């Protein structure tokens, strides 16, 4: 066998072995694939949270618009939530059976 060919094959195999080992170490290190998977999950959670917040902001913006327009139905609804009633009406409040006075 030719000495140069043997030397080249050992060098190639060594380089391939080292690069394979480093690839495995990098992929499974704390900053490798497991960390990437966790970051993707966190990104998905944050994306869903952002969508929920955008929806809530839109609802609040619509309510503010209705308040600025002095929507009578909204005004009555807000007043009733605070316990107000029209003249002559009686307000009944119910407690949960387990609630203490």
N, CA and C atoms as a LAMMPS dump frame, in Angstrom:
ITEM: TIMESTEP
0
ITEM: NUMBER OF ATOMS
303
ITEM: BOX BOUNDS ff ff ff
-5.0000000000000000e+02 5.0000000000000000e+02
-5.0000000000000000e+02 5.0000000000000000e+02
-5.0000000000000000e+02 5.0000000000000000e+02
ITEM: ATOMS id mol type element x y z
1 1 1 N 0.832 -1.169 0
2 1 2 C 0 0 0
3 1 3 C 0.882 1.238 0
4 2 1 N 0.468 2.233 -0.676
5 2 2 C 1.209 3.464 -0.785
6 2 3 C 1.118 4.23 0.53
7 3 1 N 2.243 4.729 1.026
8 3 2 C 2.308 5.435 2.299
9 3 3 C 1.523 6.746 2.236
10 4 1 N 1.602 7.434 1.129
11 4 2 C 0.864 8.699 0.993
12 4 3 C -0.644 8.464 1.055
13 5 1 N -1.115 7.413 0.435
14 5 2 C -2.545 7.108 0.446
15 5 3 C -2.995 6.752 1.857
16 6 1 N -2.16 5.971 2.583
17 6 2 C -2.493 5.615 3.953
18 6 3 C -2.543 6.853 4.844
19 7 1 N -1.564 7.742 4.671
20 7 2 C -1.517 8.966 5.45
21 7 3 C -2.73 9.843 5.157
22 8 1 N -3.073 9.956 3.898
23 8 2 C -4.223 10.774 3.526
24 8 3 C -5.526 10.195 4.086
25 9 1 N -5.643 8.889 4.058
26 9 2 C -6.867 8.282 4.56
27 9 3 C -6.984 8.452 6.076
28 10 1 N -5.855 8.378 6.802
29 10 2 C -5.901 8.598 8.25
30 10 3 C -6.248 10.048 8.568
31 11 1 N -5.685 10.94 7.834
32 11 2 C -5.97 12.355 8.054
33 11 3 C -7.449 12.633 7.772
34 12 1 N -7.937 12.096 6.668
35 12 2 C -9.342 12.297 6.313
36 12 3 C -10.25 11.691 7.372
37 13 1 N -9.945 10.472 7.799
38 13 2 C -10.769 9.807 8.807
39 13 3 C -10.711 10.551 10.138
40 14 1 N -9.544 11.066 10.509
41 14 2 C -9.41 11.814 11.751
42 14 3 C -10.239 13.102 11.693
43 15 1 N -10.112 13.806 10.587
44 15 2 C -10.874 15.045 10.427
45 15 3 C -12.37 14.748 10.444
46 16 1 N -12.793 13.702 9.755
47 16 2 C -14.207 13.329 9.761
48 16 3 C -14.669 12.924 11.156
49 17 1 N -13.851 12.178 11.868
50 17 2 C -14.204 11.766 13.222
51 17 3 C -14.331 12.943 14.163
52 18 1 N -13.37 13.855 14.097
53 18 2 C -13.416 15.037 14.968
54 18 3 C -14.62 15.912 14.626
55 19 1 N -14.858 16.116 13.347
56 19 2 C -16 16.958 12.966
57 19 3 C -17.323 16.295 13.353
58 20 1 N -17.414 14.98 13.239
59 20 2 C -18.622 14.274 13.669
60 20 3 C -18.825 14.391 15.169
61 21 1 N -17.746 14.226 15.928
62 21 2 C -17.827 14.349 17.38
63 21 3 C -18.258 15.756 17.784
64 22 1 N -17.65 16.764 17.173
65 22 2 C -18.007 18.144 17.486
66 22 3 C -19.46 18.443 17.107
67 23 1 N -19.922 17.876 16.007
68 23 2 C -21.314 18.08 15.599
69 23 3 C -22.265 17.518 16.648
70 24 1 N -21.986 16.328 17.138
71 24 2 C -22.839 15.709 18.157
72 24 3 C -22.804 16.526 19.443
73 25 1 N -21.618 16.961 19.834
74 25 2 C -21.488 17.757 21.051
75 25 3 C -22.257 19.07 20.911
76 26 1 N -22.125 19.734 19.772
77 26 2 C -22.807 21.01 19.567
78 26 3 C -24.322 20.819 19.522
79 27 1 N -24.791 19.779 18.831
80 27 2 C -26.231 19.558 18.713
81 27 3 C -26.876 19.241 20.053
82 28 1 N -26.213 18.485 20.898
83 28 2 C -26.826 18.055 22.155
84 28 3 C -26.314 18.813 23.359
85 29 1 N -25.573 19.889 23.138
86 29 2 C -25.113 20.717 24.247
87 29 3 C -26.3 21.539 24.772
88 30 1 N -26.121 22.236 25.889
89 30 2 C -27.228 23.047 26.417
90 30 3 C -27.719 24.12 25.442
91 31 1 N -26.906 24.477 24.479
92 31 2 C -27.304 25.491 23.5
93 31 3 C -27.654 24.88 22.155
94 32 1 N -27.806 23.571 22.098
95 32 2 C -28.079 22.881 20.839
96 32 3 C -29.559 22.678 20.587
97 33 1 N -29.914 21.499 20.111
98 33 2 C -31.29 21.181 19.738
99 33 3 C -32.298 21.289 20.88
100 34 1 N -31.985 20.801 22.085
101 34 2 C -32.969 20.953 23.163
102 34 3 C -33.3 22.425 23.449
103 35 1 N -32.29 23.265 23.438
104 35 2 C -32.525 24.688 23.686
105 35 3 C -33.333 25.302 22.548
106 36 1 N -33.057 24.882 21.331
107 36 2 C -33.809 25.383 20.19
108 36 3 C -35.278 24.994 20.307
109 37 1 N -35.535 23.758 20.719
110 37 2 C -36.913 23.292 20.878
111 37 3 C -37.634 24.104 21.958
112 38 1 N -36.957 24.367 23.076
113 38 2 C -37.564 25.166 24.149
114 38 3 C -37.861 26.58 23.676
115 39 1 N -36.935 27.155 22.903
116 39 2 C -37.151 28.514 22.397
117 39 3 C -38.327 28.553 21.42
118 40 1 N -38.479 27.519 20.617
119 40 2 C -39.612 27.476 19.692
120 40 3 C -40.928 27.374 20.452
121 41 1 N -40.959 26.573 21.515
122 41 2 C -42.174 26.469 22.335
123 41 3 C -42.494 27.806 23.004
124 42 1 N -41.476 28.455 23.536
125 42 2 C -41.677 29.749 24.178
126 42 3 C -42.156 30.78 23.156
127 43 1 N -41.603 30.728 21.963
128 43 2 C -42.034 31.642 20.901
129 43 3 C -43.511 31.425 20.573
130 44 1 N -43.931 30.168 20.504
131 44 2 C -45.341 29.867 20.219
132 44 3 C -46.245 30.387 21.327
133 45 1 N -45.823 30.204 22.586
134 45 2 C -46.615 30.71 23.712
135 45 3 C -46.723 32.237 23.667
136 46 1 N -45.615 32.882 23.394
137 46 2 C -45.618 34.339 23.343
138 46 3 C -46.449 34.852 22.168
139 47 1 N -46.411 34.127 21.057
140 47 2 C -47.221 34.497 19.907
141 47 3 C -48.711 34.416 20.246
142 48 1 N -49.111 33.347 20.943
143 48 2 C -50.509 33.196 21.339
144 48 3 C -50.908 34.284 22.331
145 49 1 N -50.014 34.595 23.266
146 49 2 C -50.278 35.666 24.227
147 49 3 C -50.467 36.999 23.508
148 50 1 N -49.629 37.256 22.512
149 50 2 C -49.743 38.492 21.743
150 50 3 C -51.07 38.555 21.001
151 51 1 N -51.497 37.441 20.42
152 51 2 C -52.79 37.417 19.736
153 51 3 C -53.936 37.695 20.708
154 52 1 N -53.866 37.095 21.899
155 52 2 C -54.897 37.323 22.918
156 52 3 C -54.924 38.787 23.355
157 53 1 N -53.748 39.369 23.555
158 53 2 C -53.68 40.771 23.967
159 53 3 C -54.199 41.696 22.864
160 54 1 N -53.886 41.379 21.619
161 54 2 C -54.392 42.19 20.508
162 54 3 C -55.915 42.13 20.44
163 55 1 N -56.477 40.944 20.659
164 55 2 C -57.937 40.8 20.654
165 55 3 C -58.547 41.615 21.785
166 56 1 N -57.942 41.532 22.968
167 56 2 C -58.465 42.278 24.108
168 56 3 C -58.342 43.785 23.876
169 57 1 N -57.229 44.23 23.304
170 57 2 C -57.06 45.649 22.992
171 57 3 C -58.121 46.128 22.009
172 58 1 N -58.428 45.286 21.034
173 58 2 C -59.46 45.639 20.058
174 58 3 C -60.815 45.783 20.742
175 59 1 N -61.137 44.857 21.642
176 59 2 C -62.399 44.936 22.378
177 59 3 C -62.46 46.203 23.228
178 60 1 N -61.359 46.543 23.883
179 60 2 C -61.325 47.747 24.719
180 60 3 C -61.455 48.994 23.848
181 61 1 N -60.799 48.994 22.689
182 61 2 C -60.908 50.142 21.783
183 61 3 C -62.351 50.332 21.324
184 62 1 N -63.039 49.224 21.046
185 62 2 C -64.448 49.335 20.656
186 62 3 C -65.296 49.872 21.803
187 63 1 N -65.007 49.427 23.016
188 63 2 C -65.76 49.918 24.177
189 63 3 C -65.512 51.406 24.395
190 64 1 N -64.266 51.841 24.226
191 64 2 C -63.946 53.269 24.372
192 64 3 C -64.682 54.078 23.315
193 65 1 N -64.718 53.553 22.107
194 65 2 C -65.43 54.237 21.029
195 65 3 C -66.915 54.376 21.384
196 66 1 N -67.497 53.298 21.897
197 66 2 C -68.905 53.342 22.287
198 66 3 C -69.121 54.321 23.445
199 67 1 N -68.17 54.382 24.374
200 67 2 C -68.293 55.33 25.486
201 67 3 C -68.218 56.769 24.981
202 68 1 N -67.325 57.016 24.03
203 68 2 C -67.208 58.364 23.485
204 68 3 C -68.469 58.774 22.731
205 69 1 N -69.128 57.782 22.138
206 69 2 C -70.37 58.061 21.414
207 69 3 C -71.57 58.079 22.357
208 70 1 N -71.326 57.808 23.645
209 70 2 C -72.365 57.765 24.677
210 70 3 C -73.481 56.801 24.307
211 71 1 N -73.067 55.577 23.996
212 71 2 C -74.009 54.505 23.646
213 71 3 C -74.888 54.215 24.863
214 72 1 N -76.188 54.413 24.763
215 72 2 C -77.063 54.23 25.939
216 72 3 C -77.078 52.793 26.465
217 73 1 N -77.014 51.829 25.587
218 73 2 C -77.018 50.43 26.054
219 73 3 C -75.773 50.133 26.878
220 74 1 N -74.62 50.625 26.415
221 74 2 C -73.375 50.402 27.155
222 74 3 C -73.415 51.132 28.492
223 75 1 N -73.901 52.338 28.492
224 75 2 C -73.988 53.106 29.741
225 75 3 C -74.864 52.373 30.759
226 76 1 N -76 51.869 30.309
227 76 2 C -76.887 51.146 31.211
228 76 3 C -76.222 49.879 31.722
229 77 1 N -75.555 49.169 30.838
230 77 2 C -74.87 47.933 31.231
231 77 3 C -73.812 48.217 32.295
232 78 1 N -73.008 49.266 32.073
233 78 2 C -71.97 49.617 33.055
234 78 3 C -72.583 50.045 34.38
235 79 1 N -73.665 50.795 34.324
236 79 2 C -74.324 51.23 35.563
237 79 3 C -74.865 50.03 36.329
238 80 1 N -75.462 49.086 35.626
239 80 2 C -76.017 47.901 36.299
240 80 3 C -74.91 47.031 36.9
241 81 1 N -73.772 46.972 36.234
242 81 2 C -72.638 46.209 36.792
243 81 3 C -72.179 46.805 38.116
244 82 1 N -72.372 48.093 38.282
245 82 2 C -71.959 48.766 39.518
246 82 3 C -73.084 48.823 40.557
247 83 1 N -74.221 48.205 40.237
248 83 2 C -75.296 48.106 41.215
249 83 3 C -76.347 49.184 41.136
250 84 1 N -76.287 50.022 40.134
251 84 2 C -77.288 51.066 39.978
252 84 3 C -78.554 50.492 39.347
253 85 1 N -79.667 51.151 39.614
254 85 2 C -80.948 50.726 39.052
255 85 3 C -81.734 51.968 38.641
256 86 1 N -82.708 51.744 37.795
257 86 2 C -83.599 52.832 37.397
258 86 3 C -84.549 53.129 38.554
259 87 1 N -85.115 54.302 38.567
260 87 2 C -86.087 54.625 39.625
261 87 3 C -87.252 53.629 39.597
262 88 1 N -87.588 53.106 40.739
263 88 2 C -88.683 52.151 40.85
264 88 3 C -88.252 50.705 40.716
265 89 1 N -87.008 50.442 40.287
266 89 2 C -86.52 49.063 40.171
267 89 3 C -85.902 48.633 41.495
268 90 1 N -85.949 47.341 41.754
269 90 2 C -85.321 46.765 42.938
270 90 3 C -84.167 45.89 42.488
271 91 1 N -83.029 46.05 43.118
272 91 2 C -81.846 45.271 42.771
273 91 3 C -81.71 44.13 43.769
274 92 1 N -81.629 42.933 43.257
275 92 2 C -81.409 41.749 44.088
276 92 3 C -79.988 41.251 43.832
277 93 1 N -79.292 40.957 44.908
278 93 2 C -77.96 40.374 44.777
279 93 3 C -77.974 39.01 45.431
280 94 1 N -77.31 38.068 44.804
281 94 2 C -77.27 36.702 45.298
282 94 3 C -75.849 36.352 45.668
283 95 1 N -75.729 35.648 46.763
284 95 2 C -74.406 35.214 47.221
285 95 3 C -74.243 33.725 46.951
286 96 1 N -72.992 33.329 46.824
287 96 2 C -72.705 31.903 46.719
288 96 3 C -72.976 31.261 48.069
289 97 1 N -73.456 30.022 48.082
290 97 2 C -73.766 29.366 49.362
291 97 3 C -72.563 29.297 50.296
292 98 1 N -71.351 29.156 49.749
293 98 2 C -70.166 29.035 50.591
294 98 3 C -69.57 30.361 50.992
295 99 1 N -70.08 31.462 50.494
296 99 2 C -69.514 32.788 50.774
297 99 3 C -69.955 33.265 52.159
298 100 1 N -68.978 33.767 52.935
299 100 2 C -69.298 34.295 54.264
300 100 3 C -69.691 35.759 54.15
301 101 1 N -70.518 36.191 55.079
302 101 2 C -70.987 37.583 55.066
303 101 3 C -69.963 38.498 55.629
